[in-house]
Amino acid sequence: MDNVTFDILSQAIGGNDPPRRIRGVGQYITPSKYFYTAREKRKKVGKEEDYAEERARMAARILELEAELMKHKRVPEVATKGETDESKIKS
């Protein structure tokens, strides 16, 4: 019987206490208050920090996409006046 509701004190006093009730300490005392169990603290981040991080991420992605676009983009080389060599004209 490892269950907390059936500990030795509950058996001696008799009765099944409802969950979240601690006997003999008052009406509004919860187990977390009585045993001082701490909650995890949340990291508070301001909206400006979120926006700055998002802008930096988007700017890096834009630069990456522009570089990829320039790599795939073909710029035709225009032959100057009088040149008819096929090697000068690219499509």
C-alpha positions as CSV (number, residue, x, y, z in Angstrom):
1,M,0.0,0.0,0.0
2,D,2.2,2.8,-1.3
3,N,-0.7,5.1,-2.0
4,V,-0.6,8.4,-0.1
5,T,-4.3,8.2,0.8
6,F,-3.7,5.0,2.8
7,D,-0.8,6.2,4.9
8,I,-0.5,5.2,8.6
9,L,-2.1,8.4,9.9
10,S,-5.1,8.1,7.7
11,Q,-5.6,4.5,8.8
12,A,-5.2,5.4,12.5
13,I,-7.6,8.4,12.3
14,G,-9.9,6.5,10.0
15,G,-11.6,7.8,6.9
16,N,-10.6,8.6,3.4
17,D,-9.6,12.2,2.9
18,P,-10.5,13.8,-0.4
19,P,-7.6,14.5,-2.6
20,R,-5.7,17.8,-2.0
21,R,-6.7,18.0,1.6
22,I,-4.2,18.0,4.5
23,R,-5.7,17.1,7.9
24,G,-5.2,19.4,10.8
25,V,-3.6,22.5,9.2
26,G,-6.6,24.6,8.2
27,Q,-9.2,24.9,5.5
28,Y,-7.3,26.6,2.6
29,I,-4.0,24.9,2.9
30,T,-3.0,22.9,-0.2
31,P,-0.2,20.3,-0.4
32,S,1.9,22.7,-2.4
33,K,1.6,25.4,0.2
34,Y,2.1,23.0,3.1
35,F,5.1,21.2,1.7
36,Y,6.5,24.3,-0.1
37,T,6.7,22.7,-3.6
38,A,8.0,25.2,-6.1
39,R,6.6,25.7,-9.5
40,E,8.7,26.1,-12.6
41,K,9.3,29.7,-13.4
42,R,8.6,30.8,-16.9
43,K,11.0,32.9,-18.8
44,K,9.4,36.2,-19.7
45,V,10.4,37.5,-23.0
46,G,9.1,40.9,-24.2
47,K,7.4,41.2,-27.5
48,E,10.2,43.5,-28.8
49,E,12.7,40.7,-28.3
50,D,10.4,38.2,-30.1
51,Y,10.0,40.6,-33.0
52,A,13.7,41.3,-33.2
53,E,14.5,37.6,-33.3
54,E,11.9,37.0,-35.9
55,R,13.1,39.9,-38.1
56,A,16.7,38.6,-37.9
57,R,15.6,35.1,-38.9
58,M,13.6,36.4,-41.8
59,A,16.4,38.6,-43.0
60,A,18.8,35.7,-43.0
61,R,16.3,33.6,-44.9
62,I,15.7,36.4,-47.5
63,L,19.5,36.6,-48.1
64,E,19.7,32.9,-48.5
65,L,16.8,32.8,-51.0
66,E,18.3,35.7,-53.0
67,A,21.6,34.0,-53.3
68,E,19.9,30.8,-54.5
69,L,17.9,32.8,-57.0
70,M,21.0,34.5,-58.4
71,K,22.7,31.1,-58.7
72,H,19.9,29.7,-60.8
73,K,19.2,32.9,-62.8
74,R,20.7,32.9,-66.3
75,V,21.9,36.3,-67.6
76,P,22.2,36.2,-71.4
77,E,25.4,37.5,-72.8
78,V,24.6,40.0,-75.5
79,A,26.8,40.1,-78.6
80,T,28.2,43.5,-79.4
81,K,27.6,45.1,-82.7
82,G,29.3,43.3,-85.5
83,E,30.0,40.1,-83.6
84,T,28.2,37.1,-85.0
85,D,30.2,34.3,-83.3
86,E,27.8,31.8,-81.9
87,S,30.0,31.3,-78.8
88,K,29.3,34.9,-77.8
89,I,25.6,34.4,-77.8
90,K,24.2,32.4,-74.9
91,S,20.6,31.6,-74.2
